[in-house]
Amino acid sequence: MALSLAERTEQLNAEQRLLIKADRDIEEGRQRLRDQENRVLDLQADGHDIRQAERLVDLLKQTLTEWERHRTLIEQRVIYLRQQVDLTPPKAG
């Protein structure tokens, strides 16, 4: 079933909102990663065991990688929907 221009436009708007959220989440995730890396340095400087803290750094990096992949999928969907909205001929009067 073909989607109407209004439905495609709504899907595009929804995906654009998701893209904005993904960008925000990724930036916040990067900040959490930097914070954790700083904690590792502080713990190490104080002579603490840092294995668990380093494990969290690795998990945060893996999570960011997945978030970035998901963001790419959203971006591709936005591009596709933009093309669909642009290609949809206007309805006759």
SULRA-V25879 format. One record per residue. N is the residue number from 1. RES is the residue in one letter. SS is DSSP state (H for helix, E for strand, - for the rest). NEAR is the number of other C-alpha atoms within 10 Angstrom. D_LAST is the distance of its C-alpha to the last C-alpha in Angstrom with 1 decimal. Layout:
n:N res:RES ss:SS near:NEAR d_last:D_LAST
n:N res:RES ss:SS near:NEAR d_last:D_LAST
This chain:
n:1 res:M ss:- near:3 d_last:23.0
n:2 res:A ss:- near:6 d_last:20.2
n:3 res:L ss:- near:11 d_last:19.2
n:4 res:S ss:- near:11 d_last:15.7
n:5 res:L ss:H near:17 d_last:14.9
n:6 res:A ss:H near:10 d_last:15.9
n:7 res:E ss:H near:12 d_last:19.1
n:8 res:R ss:H near:17 d_last:20.0
n:9 res:T ss:H near:17 d_last:19.5
n:10 res:E ss:H near:13 d_last:21.8
n:11 res:Q ss:H near:18 d_last:24.2
n:12 res:L ss:H near:20 d_last:24.3
n:13 res:N ss:H near:15 d_last:25.0
n:14 res:A ss:H near:12 d_last:27.7
n:15 res:E ss:H near:19 d_last:29.3
n:16 res:Q ss:H near:18 d_last:29.4
n:17 res:R ss:H near:13 d_last:31.2
n:18 res:L ss:H near:16 d_last:33.6
n:19 res:L ss:H near:20 d_last:34.2
n:20 res:I ss:H near:13 d_last:35.2
n:21 res:K ss:H near:13 d_last:37.5
n:22 res:A ss:H near:19 d_last:39.0
n:23 res:D ss:H near:15 d_last:39.8
n:24 res:R ss:H near:12 d_last:41.5
n:25 res:D ss:H near:16 d_last:43.4
n:26 res:I ss:H near:19 d_last:44.6
n:27 res:E ss:H near:13 d_last:45.9
n:28 res:E ss:H near:13 d_last:47.6
n:29 res:G ss:H near:17 d_last:49.1
n:30 res:R ss:H near:15 d_last:50.4
n:31 res:Q ss:H near:12 d_last:52.0
n:32 res:R ss:H near:14 d_last:53.6
n:33 res:L ss:H near:19 d_last:55.0
n:34 res:R ss:H near:14 d_last:56.5
n:35 res:D ss:H near:13 d_last:58.0
n:36 res:Q ss:H near:17 d_last:59.5
n:37 res:E ss:H near:17 d_last:60.9
n:38 res:N ss:H near:12 d_last:62.6
n:39 res:R ss:H near:16 d_last:64.0
n:40 res:V ss:H near:21 d_last:65.5
n:41 res:L ss:H near:16 d_last:67.1
n:42 res:D ss:H near:13 d_last:68.5
n:43 res:L ss:H near:14 d_last:69.9
n:44 res:Q ss:H near:14 d_last:71.4
n:45 res:A ss:H near:9 d_last:73.0
n:46 res:D ss:- near:9 d_last:74.6
n:47 res:G ss:- near:9 d_last:75.9
n:48 res:H ss:- near:11 d_last:73.7
n:49 res:D ss:- near:11 d_last:72.7
n:50 res:I ss:- near:15 d_last:69.1
n:51 res:R ss:H near:11 d_last:68.3
n:52 res:Q ss:H near:10 d_last:65.9
n:53 res:A ss:H near:17 d_last:64.3
n:54 res:E ss:H near:16 d_last:63.8
n:55 res:R ss:H near:11 d_last:62.3
n:56 res:L ss:H near:16 d_last:59.7
n:57 res:V ss:H near:20 d_last:58.9
n:58 res:D ss:H near:14 d_last:58.4
n:59 res:L ss:H near:13 d_last:56.1
n:60 res:L ss:H near:18 d_last:54.1
n:61 res:K ss:H near:15 d_last:53.6
n:62 res:Q ss:H near:12 d_last:52.6
n:63 res:T ss:H near:14 d_last:50.1
n:64 res:L ss:H near:19 d_last:48.6
n:65 res:T ss:H near:13 d_last:48.3
n:66 res:E ss:H near:13 d_last:46.4
n:67 res:W ss:H near:17 d_last:44.1
n:68 res:E ss:H near:16 d_last:43.4
n:69 res:R ss:H near:12 d_last:42.6
n:70 res:H ss:H near:14 d_last:40.2
n:71 res:R ss:H near:20 d_last:38.6
n:72 res:T ss:H near:14 d_last:38.2
n:73 res:L ss:H near:13 d_last:36.4
n:74 res:I ss:H near:19 d_last:34.0
n:75 res:E ss:H near:17 d_last:33.4
n:76 res:Q ss:H near:13 d_last:32.7
n:77 res:R ss:H near:17 d_last:30.2
n:78 res:V ss:H near:20 d_last:28.4
n:79 res:I ss:H near:15 d_last:28.3
n:80 res:Y ss:H near:13 d_last:27.0
n:81 res:L ss:H near:20 d_last:24.2
n:82 res:R ss:H near:16 d_last:23.3
n:83 res:Q ss:H near:11 d_last:23.1
n:84 res:Q ss:H near:16 d_last:20.8
n:85 res:V ss:H near:19 d_last:18.4
n:86 res:D ss:H near:12 d_last:18.5
n:87 res:L ss:H near:10 d_last:18.0
n:88 res:T ss:- near:12 d_last:15.0
n:89 res:P ss:- near:9 d_last:12.1
n:90 res:P ss:- near:9 d_last:8.9
n:91 res:K ss:- near:6 d_last:6.4
n:92 res:A ss:- near:4 d_last:3.7
n:93 res:G ss:- near:3 d_last:0.0
